[in-house]
Amino acid sequence: MNSKYDIIVVGGGAAGFFTAINIAEQNPKLKIAILERGKNVLEKVRISGGGRCNVTHACFVPNDLVKFYPRGEKELRGPFHQFCSGDTIEWFEKRGVELKIEDDGRMFPISDSSQTIIDCFLSLTQKLKIEVLTGQSVQSLFHGENYWKVETNHETFSCQKLVMTTGSNPKIWELLAAMNHTIVPPVPSLFTFNVKDARIKDLMGVSAFATVKVKDAKLEASGPLLITHWGMSGPGILRLSAWGARILAEKNYQFVLEVNWLNDITFEEAMETLKELKQEHAKKVVSKKSPFDFPNRLWESLVLASGIGNETKWADLSKKQLTDLADQLTNGQFQVNGKSTFKEEFVTAGGIDLREINFKTMQSKLHENLFFAGEIVNIDAITGGFNFQNAWTSGFIVANAITAL
């Protein structure tokens, strides 16, 4: 059986649906199919943001928005000038989905349910007569003269233009590599650190705004650090894991993490403050109350780690104890042994080499009428709605390029 289409979109996720819908809206005459290997479409949308779907981020300036992408910063500047987060909000609102901004800038549907986004996409594909075919696992791709042949486990399809939106799918990367595309090997991008250390053993749920560095590497990030039962998480850690995705993979996730619990206060500045506290609070017990802007429980733990007893008064601190405490506060060394997935985020650094894509059209530079959208390419972002924004933007550009041809 040979099913003929004008456009075939491989991958029934966010980027795939957004691309197909925008193509059909711009040219309703085109015959379009979405091929999905799984039983269900939009599964990642369903679970994202804890089932609420973090659609985008309230960052509306393209040159600021690109800074959230460890890979793709330079390449996305042009595309974001074409379709940015403000355009995403308008796109969804025009189709009956209102979004809201949370305090941290993340944006969700006002329903707080990812089902709202899924229903919007499914009703639009029906209305626009886009065929959505599930259980179609692509086995081979063939590029003929002016056509593409796509063979799945069930049938053979042909189309004039092919859009690949399969995310981090190793089988598809393999097929594209066989067609001379360079695949940057995938490594996890957003993850938390496994740390077993007496200083944080009973501090689950404690959070502090810290600066974190990887020892002997030029990797540094700042942000809230959350202590968990397996180690360390929170925006600061996730940021470090995203920017350090390749370096940390090379280290096999075994490295020393340097934590400055006082964020931007140096060792010398901390020493000065501690000396002043020794003078001012001479008769008070050191461990009782944190003089810095972080939780008492963490303060108490760092005081004990500096060899200071539970009942020791400020006046009785030796120079060595003060030095050790300043060191624990500004340069705590923690051994990281492995990583854990952050919630339901499965973000991968890796994919099609960005040099092989024309970012004005998202078309392959090697094969005519082959387009890419979403995470199939070597672009990824930190958590907060940025990976979805890349899906919407690249999908929109593909649709524009296809309907303009």
RAZIFEN-V777689 format. One record per residue. N is the residue number from 1. RES is the residue in three letters. BURIAL is 1 if it has 24 or more other C-alpha atoms within 12 Angstrom, else 0. D_CENTER is the distance of its C-alpha to the mean C-alpha in whole Angstrom. Layout:
n->[N/N]
res->[RES/RES]
burial->[BURIAL/BURIAL]
d_center->[D_CENTER/D_CENTER]
//
This chain:
n->[1/2/3/4/5/6/7/8/9/10/11/12/13/14/15/16/17/18/19/20/21/22/23/24/25/26/27/28/29/30/31/32/33/34/35/36/37/38/39/40/41/42/43/44/45/46/47/48/49/50/51/52/53/54/55/56/57/58/59/60/61/62/63/64/65/66/67/68/69/70/71/72/73/74/75/76/77/78/79/80/81/82/83/84/85/86/87/88/89/90/91/92/93/94/95/96/97/98/99/100/101/102/103/104/105/106/107/108/109/110/111/112/113/114/115/116/117/118/119/120/121/122/123/124/125/126/127/128/129/130/131/132/133/134/135/136/137/138/139/140/141/142/143/144/145/146/147/148/149/150/151/152/153/154/155/156/157/158/159/160/161/162/163/164/165/166/167/168/169/170/171/172/173/174/175/176/177/178/179/180/181/182/183/184/185/186/187/188/189/190/191/192/193/194/195/196/197/198/199/200/201/202/203/204/205/206/207/208/209/210/211/212/213/214/215/216/217/218/219/220/221/222/223/224/225/226/227/228/229/230/231/232/233/234/235/236/237/238/239/240/241/242/243/244/245/246/247/248/249/250/251/252/253/254/255/256/257/258/259/260/261/262/263/264/265/266/267/268/269/270/271/272/273/274/275/276/277/278/279/280/281/282/283/284/285/286/287/288/289/290/291/292/293/294/295/296/297/298/299/300/301/302/303/304/305/306/307/308/309/310/311/312/313/314/315/316/317/318/319/320/321/322/323/324/325/326/327/328/329/330/331/332/333/334/335/336/337/338/339/340/341/342/343/344/345/346/347/348/349/350/351/352/353/354/355/356/357/358/359/360/361/362/363/364/365/366/367/368/369/370/371/372/373/374/375/376/377/378/379/380/381/382/383/384/385/386/387/388/389/390/391/392/393/394/395/396/397/398/399/400/401/402/403/404/405]
res->[MET/ASN/SER/LYS/TYR/ASP/ILE/ILE/VAL/VAL/GLY/GLY/GLY/ALA/ALA/GLY/PHE/PHE/THR/ALA/ILE/ASN/ILE/ALA/GLU/GLN/ASN/PRO/LYS/LEU/LYS/ILE/ALA/ILE/LEU/GLU/ARG/GLY/LYS/ASN/VAL/LEU/GLU/LYS/VAL/ARG/ILE/SER/GLY/GLY/GLY/ARG/CYS/ASN/VAL/THR/HIS/ALA/CYS/PHE/VAL/PRO/ASN/ASP/LEU/VAL/LYS/PHE/TYR/PRO/ARG/GLY/GLU/LYS/GLU/LEU/ARG/GLY/PRO/PHE/HIS/GLN/PHE/CYS/SER/GLY/ASP/THR/ILE/GLU/TRP/PHE/GLU/LYS/ARG/GLY/VAL/GLU/LEU/LYS/ILE/GLU/ASP/ASP/GLY/ARG/MET/PHE/PRO/ILE/SER/ASP/SER/SER/GLN/THR/ILE/ILE/ASP/CYS/PHE/LEU/SER/LEU/THR/GLN/LYS/LEU/LYS/ILE/GLU/VAL/LEU/THR/GLY/GLN/SER/VAL/GLN/SER/LEU/PHE/HIS/GLY/GLU/ASN/TYR/TRP/LYS/VAL/GLU/THR/ASN/HIS/GLU/THR/PHE/SER/CYS/GLN/LYS/LEU/VAL/MET/THR/THR/GLY/SER/ASN/PRO/LYS/ILE/TRP/GLU/LEU/LEU/ALA/ALA/MET/ASN/HIS/THR/ILE/VAL/PRO/PRO/VAL/PRO/SER/LEU/PHE/THR/PHE/ASN/VAL/LYS/ASP/ALA/ARG/ILE/LYS/ASP/LEU/MET/GLY/VAL/SER/ALA/PHE/ALA/THR/VAL/LYS/VAL/LYS/ASP/ALA/LYS/LEU/GLU/ALA/SER/GLY/PRO/LEU/LEU/ILE/THR/HIS/TRP/GLY/MET/SER/GLY/PRO/GLY/ILE/LEU/ARG/LEU/SER/ALA/TRP/GLY/ALA/ARG/ILE/LEU/ALA/GLU/LYS/ASN/TYR/GLN/PHE/VAL/LEU/GLU/VAL/ASN/TRP/LEU/ASN/ASP/ILE/THR/PHE/GLU/GLU/ALA/MET/GLU/THR/LEU/LYS/GLU/LEU/LYS/GLN/GLU/HIS/ALA/LYS/LYS/VAL/VAL/SER/LYS/LYS/SER/PRO/PHE/ASP/PHE/PRO/ASN/ARG/LEU/TRP/GLU/SER/LEU/VAL/LEU/ALA/SER/GLY/ILE/GLY/ASN/GLU/THR/LYS/TRP/ALA/ASP/LEU/SER/LYS/LYS/GLN/LEU/THR/ASP/LEU/ALA/ASP/GLN/LEU/THR/ASN/GLY/GLN/PHE/GLN/VAL/ASN/GLY/LYS/SER/THR/PHE/LYS/GLU/GLU/PHE/VAL/THR/ALA/GLY/GLY/ILE/ASP/LEU/ARG/GLU/ILE/ASN/PHE/LYS/THR/MET/GLN/SER/LYS/LEU/HIS/GLU/ASN/LEU/PHE/PHE/ALA/GLY/GLU/ILE/VAL/ASN/ILE/ASP/ALA/ILE/THR/GLY/GLY/PHE/ASN/PHE/GLN/ASN/ALA/TRP/THR/SER/GLY/PHE/ILE/VAL/ALA/ASN/ALA/ILE/THR/ALA/LEU]
burial->[0/0/1/0/1/1/1/1/1/1/1/1/1/1/1/1/1/1/1/1/1/1/1/1/1/0/1/0/0/1/1/1/1/1/1/1/1/0/0/0/1/1/1/1/1/1/0/1/1/0/1/1/1/1/1/1/1/1/1/0/0/1/0/0/1/1/1/1/1/1/1/1/1/0/1/1/1/1/1/1/1/1/1/1/1/1/1/1/1/0/1/1/0/0/0/0/1/1/1/1/1/0/0/0/0/1/1/1/1/1/0/1/1/1/1/1/1/1/0/1/1/1/0/1/1/0/0/1/0/1/1/1/1/1/0/1/1/1/0/1/1/1/1/0/0/0/1/1/1/1/1/1/0/0/0/1/1/1/1/1/1/1/1/1/1/1/1/1/1/0/0/1/1/1/1/1/0/0/0/0/1/1/1/1/1/1/1/1/1/1/1/1/1/1/1/0/1/0/1/1/0/0/1/0/0/1/1/1/1/1/1/1/1/1/0/0/0/0/1/1/1/1/1/1/1/1/1/1/0/1/1/1/1/1/1/1/1/1/1/1/1/1/1/1/1/1/1/1/1/0/0/0/1/0/1/1/1/1/1/1/1/1/1/0/1/0/1/0/0/1/1/0/1/1/1/0/1/1/0/0/0/0/0/0/1/1/1/1/1/0/1/1/0/1/1/0/1/1/1/1/1/1/1/1/1/1/1/1/0/0/0/1/1/1/0/0/1/0/0/0/1/1/1/1/1/1/1/1/1/1/1/1/1/1/1/1/1/1/1/1/0/1/0/0/1/1/1/1/1/1/1/1/1/1/0/1/1/1/1/1/1/1/1/1/1/0/1/1/1/1/1/1/1/1/1/1/1/1/1/1/1/1/1/1/1/1/1/1/1/1/1/1/1/1/1/1/1/1/1/1/1/1/1/0/0]
d_center->[40/38/36/36/33/33/29/27/23/22/19/19/16/14/15/18/20/19/21/24/24/24/26/29/29/30/32/34/36/33/33/30/28/25/25/23/23/23/25/23/21/17/17/13/14/16/14/11/11/14/16/16/13/11/12/12/12/16/15/18/19/17/18/16/13/13/12/9/8/9/11/12/13/17/17/15/18/20/18/17/21/22/19/17/16/20/20/18/20/23/22/21/24/27/26/27/23/23/20/20/18/18/19/15/15/13/15/16/19/22/23/20/20/18/21/22/19/20/24/24/22/25/28/27/27/30/32/31/32/29/30/27/28/26/27/27/26/26/29/30/29/32/33/36/38/36/35/32/33/30/32/30/31/34/35/35/33/34/32/33/29/26/23/20/17/16/13/13/17/19/22/21/20/23/25/24/25/28/28/28/24/22/19/17/17/14/13/10/7/6/9/12/16/19/22/25/27/30/29/26/28/29/26/24/22/23/21/22/20/20/20/18/19/20/23/25/22/21/17/17/15/16/16/17/17/18/20/20/22/21/20/17/14/13/11/13/12/9/9/12/10/7/10/13/11/14/17/16/16/20/21/20/18/22/22/23/21/23/22/24/24/26/23/25/29/30/32/36/35/34/37/39/38/39/42/43/42/44/47/46/45/48/49/46/44/41/38/39/37/34/35/31/29/27/28/32/31/29/31/34/32/32/35/36/34/36/40/41/42/42/45/45/46/45/48/48/45/46/44/43/41/40/38/37/35/34/32/31/29/28/27/27/26/24/24/21/22/19/15/14/12/10/12/11/7/8/5/8/9/12/14/17/18/18/21/22/21/23/20/23/23/20/23/24/26/28/29/30/29/25/22/19/16/12/10/14/14/12/10/6/4/4/4/7/8/7/6/9/11/10/12/15/16/16/18/20/21/22/24/26/26/28/30/31/33]
//
